[in-house]
Amino acid sequence: MTQQHPTIGGLLRSLRARKGWTLKQMSEHSGIPLSTLSKVEHDRLTLTYDKLLQLSQRLNLRMSELFAERDETPEPPVTARRSIGRIEDAIRVTTPNYDYYYLCPELRRKRMIPVLTRVRARSIEEFGDLVRHSGEEYIHVLEGRMELHTEFYDPIVLGAGESVYIDSNMGHAYIAAEGCEEALLLGVCSSPDEQLMESLMTLHGDDSAPRPASTRRLKAPPPAASRAAPRRR
């Protein structure tokens, strides 16, 4: 369907509405007769260039502002949300391959999920099937070396201080690189899906037996913060 362009009458009505003026007040401010403005707003008359110039000068507007359509998209609300990510407050999930620490758990309906991950799997055979979920993710290696496997690229090894950004819908797996016992990763998963956290938790399997995480650079959270989830990752 062809989009209709606004008329001068429609633009004048919008301008007058933004200023909260009556048609009479618009006439007084612009110096254009009320009857003329009424006809213009009802698209029964148009304005010459001289009149448009007069209008913009009297209203102290640039001509481009006069013809600019107002963006009706409301400003996003300021939620003022804030959460401090402390390891002792994280939700801990232990699987055969990883220890996950989901940070800032008290914030609901997050569109970014920050998670610390300690990687123990040392081969793709040990890891199992590649995982997929909605959105994108950024992974930064904090300690050790990590080997990234994806379904469309050759494996790549990343060391401490290096990072990768991937499409999470693509099958992927993170394992400890050869010669490295474990790797510590900081990840951020993002998706328009407001239930992203719940979606990620379903990736952990029923066979994910609890297992103590390495305490190197990580304090184990209290038992109340520990939670195993249902499918393997």
Number of C-alpha atoms within 10 A of each C-alpha: 3 4 5 6 8 11 15 19 20 16 18 18 21 15 19 15 12 10 11 11 14 12 18 15 14 22 18 13 13 20 14 17 13 16 12 14 23 18 13 20 20 14 13 11 14 17 14 9 9 9 14 18 16 16 22 18 13 14 14 12 12 13 14 9 12 18 16 12 14 11 7 6 6 6 7 6 6 6 6 5 6 9 10 10 14 14 20 18 20 23 22 27 24 25 23 19 22 26 21 21 27 22 21 20 19 13 11 10 13 19 17 19 20 22 22 23 24 25 25 24 21 21 16 16 8 12 19 13 13 15 18 16 19 17 18 17 20 17 20 20 20 19 17 20 25 29 19 19 18 18 12 9 9 8 14 13 15 18 16 15 11 13 16 13 13 14 17 19 13 17 15 20 22 28 26 25 23 13 9 14 14 21 25 25 24 18 21 17 24 21 18 12 15 14 13 20 21 11 13 17 17 15 16 20 17 13 14 19 13 15 12 8 19 14 8 8 8 14 12 19 17 13 10 10 16 18 13 19 20 16 15 22 23
